[in-house]
Each structure stands twice: as structure tokens, then as C-alpha cells.
Amino acid sequence: MKHVVITGANRGIGLELARYYQREGWQVTGVCRESSTELAAVAEVIDGIDVTSAAEVKRLVDRLHGKAIDLLINNAGLLNDEVLGQLDFDSIRRQMEINAYAPLRISEALLPNLVAGSKIALITSRMGSIADNDSGGRYGYRASKAALNAFGKSLAVDLKGRGIAVALLHPGYVKTRMVNFGGLISPEQSAAGLAQRIAALTLKNSGSFWHSNGEELPW
């Protein structure tokens, strides 16, 4: 049975990904700070994990010791807004910690669990595209997702020799709590699209930046 580990799995896109892979017959491990009854119904839950904490990531590693991971989905994220002239640098720093540094930290920490043929999916955002930015704002979120894209590209290069492919995936504008449920597509639609992109991920297209609908996005 294939094994997927998903961070930020207790709600929204993460929860729908957990449900998707459970229906597909995968063993699902859901990682989160606080569990939910919905997640517990479809996954083995490792809760109490703050992805920015080295000590808690170490506890995650210990819980997964000796367990092969076929797919690691770094999904945990934070979206805040900042207004030019009143920038909150603590907010920007926190988004960098959660959206960029944490996925890199977890990917490196769980490398012993990954083998040739394993995949890493980084849930990034179109807002991390510099070429696509025509509306400004969202300083912390845009910068953190651009950093995540850079980390993901380097991971793809460095892990290719090990046979591990890396995808950078924009989920779409999804109706989740993060955007006050004002998105264009449902979490179910997003999860299905993301899973299709992950299934199509190979060493040849590793390191590419994709929309969940299959569109390749500009850096």
C-alpha cells in the first residue's frame, strides 16, 4: 500500500487531499497542529506539530521512523495581508517561516523515508510568480511563496539523482477559510486537480510550476 504524508491536513485542501488518497487506497498520514474528526476518519493523525519548530519536526521524524513515504505533500500555509506604509514585518516573517522554511525543513528531515520513485509536492501559489504579479500587495505571502518556488526548484535538481521528483503546485483560488470561502473552486475540485498533477509528475518535468488545472505557470 502506498503511503502519503500531508501537512496542514486537518481542514481545507489538506483534508480533501487526505480524503482523496484514502479513497484511492493509500495509507494516509495527516500532520497538523490540531486534529479534526473529519481527518481522523480517513488518516492516521500526527497532531501537535508546529511545522516551524525544529523540536516538533524532530518528533514527526521520530513518529515516521522506518516508514517509507511514497508521496510527501507540504500543504500547511498562512495567508496574511499587509498594507504599504503600515507593513507588519512580524507577519511577513511568520509567513516566511510557515510557507517557505517549513516545507524545506520537513522535506530535508524526511529524506531518509523517501526512496527512488518517491515524490514531493509543494503546495505553493500563483501569487509566488513574479512575472504574474500585476496587482501588488500581499508582501509576505508573495515573497514566501516565491521563496518556496526557489527552494522547490533546487530540491528538484538535488534530488533527481536519487530518483525523487518534486512538483510546485498552485491549488487554484479555492473556497477555504484562508480566503474567507470566497474562492472560485471547491476544495474537492482542487484536490482532484492536484492529484492529477502529482500523478503526472516524473523526473523529466520535476521542478516545474503548475496550476492544478494543468496550466504551466511563469516564474
N, C-alpha and C positions, 0 to 999 in steps of 0.2 A: 504493500500500500504506500502510495506517495505521501509525503509529509510537507505541509506548508506551514510556515510561521508568519503571522501577521501582527504588526504592531498597530496600536490605536484601533483595536478590533471590537471594542465594546459598543460602538454605535456607528451610524452613517455608512460611509463607503467601506470602512474596515469590516463592519458587521455583515454587510451584504457580500463582501468577498468571502468571509468565513462561511456564510450560508451557501454560496455558490460552490465552493470547493468541497464542502461536506456533502452536497447533493451529488457531486461528481465522484464520490467515493474516496476522497482524500482523508488522511488524518490531519486534523486542523488544530494548531496551537494558537490560541488568541492571547496576545500580550496587551496589557492595559494597566492603567493606574487603579481603576475601579471596575469590577466586572458588572455584568448585567445578566438578568435571567435569560434574555434572548441569546447572548453569546454562550452561556453555559449549556444551552440546549444543543449547540452544534459543534462545540470545541472543547478541548482541554484548555483550561484557563490558567495563565500565569499572571496574577494581578499584583498590585502594589509596586509596579515597575514605572519609575520616572526615567524616561529614556535619556535625560540629561545627566543622570547620576552615575558616575563610574562604579560606585558600590552596588547599585541596583542592577546595572547591566551585568556586573560580575555575578550577581545572584541569578539572573536569567541564564547566563552561560552555564552556571553550575546545574540548574534545573534541566538544561538540554544536553548535558554532558553525555557523549556516546550516542546521541540520536542523530541520524543522518537527516539533513534538510534538503529536500528537492527544490523548494522554492521559498525564498525569503522576501516578504513584501514589507518594505518600510513605508508605512502609511501614516503614522502619527504626525500630526501637524498643528500649527497655530496660525490664525489669521487675525492680525490687529490692523488698525488704520492709524496713520499719523498725518498731521497737518503741518505743512511747511510754515515755519515761523513759530511753531509750538511742538517741535519734534520731541518725542519721548524716547530717549536713547536706551532706557531700560527695556522698553517694549521691543525696540529693534534688536537689542542684544538677546532677549528671550526668544524671539522668533529665529534668530540665527542658531541658537543653541538647539532648539527643538527641530526646526525644519532642515537644517544643513548638517550641523556637527553630529547630532544623534544618529541619523542614518549611517553616516560614515563610521561612527564608533561601534554601532551594532554590527554592521557588515564585517568590520575587521574582527570584532570579538567572536563572531560565529563562523569565521573561516574554517576552523577545524571540523565543523559539521557539514561543510559543503564539499562536494566531490565533482569530478568531471561529469558534466551534464546538468549540474545544478544551475539554478537561475536566481538572480537578484532583481527585483522590481522596485524602483524608487518612485513613489508617487509624488511627482513634482507639480508644476503648474505652468500653464501658458504665460502667466504673469512673470515667470522667470526668464522669458525671452526678451532680450534687449532690442532685437530688431522689431518685435511686435508691439513694443510699448509706445502707444500713441495717446495715452490718457494720463500718464504721470501718477503721482501719489503712491500709496501703499509701499513706502520706502523699505520697511523691514521685511515685508512679505516678498516683494520683488527681489530684493538683494539676497535673501535667504534661499529662495528657490533658484536663483541664478548660481549661487554657490553650490547648491546641491547638484545642479546640472554639471558643473565643472568637476565636482567630486565623482559623479557617476561616470563621466567620460574617462577619467583617469582609472577608476576601478575597472571599467571595461577593457582598457588597454592592459592593465597589470594582471588581470585575471584570465585573459584569453589563453595564455599558455597553460593554465590549469583546466581549461575546458569549461569555464564558468562564464555565462553570458549575463549582461546587465542591460536592463531597459529603463529609460527615463520616460515616465508616462503621465500625461495630463488627463485627469479623470473626466474633464468636461465641467460645465457650470452646473453643479449638482445641488438638488434641493436637500440641503443638510442644515443642521444647526449652525455650522460655521458661517453660512451666508444668510442666516435667518429664514431658511427654507425658501429663498427667492430665486432658486436656480431654474434651469431650463429642462433638465432631465432628472429622472428618479435615480436614487442610489442603485436600484436593481439594474437599470439600463447601463449605468456607468460601470458597475461590477462586471456585467456581461461583456462590455466592450474591452475593459481592461484585461479580462481573462483571455479574450481573443488575441490581443496584442502579445500577451505573455506566451500563449501557445505558439505564436508565430516567431517568437524570439529565437535567434540562432547566434552562433559565433560570428556569422557573416554580417548581421545587422546589429550586433551588440554595440552599445554606446550611442544608439540613435534616440532621438527625442520625438515621441509620438503622442498624438491625441488619441483618446480611447476610440474615436470613430475611424481610426486608420490613417488619418492625415499626418504626414511628417511635418514637424514644426520647425521654424527657423530658430537659430540660437540668438 
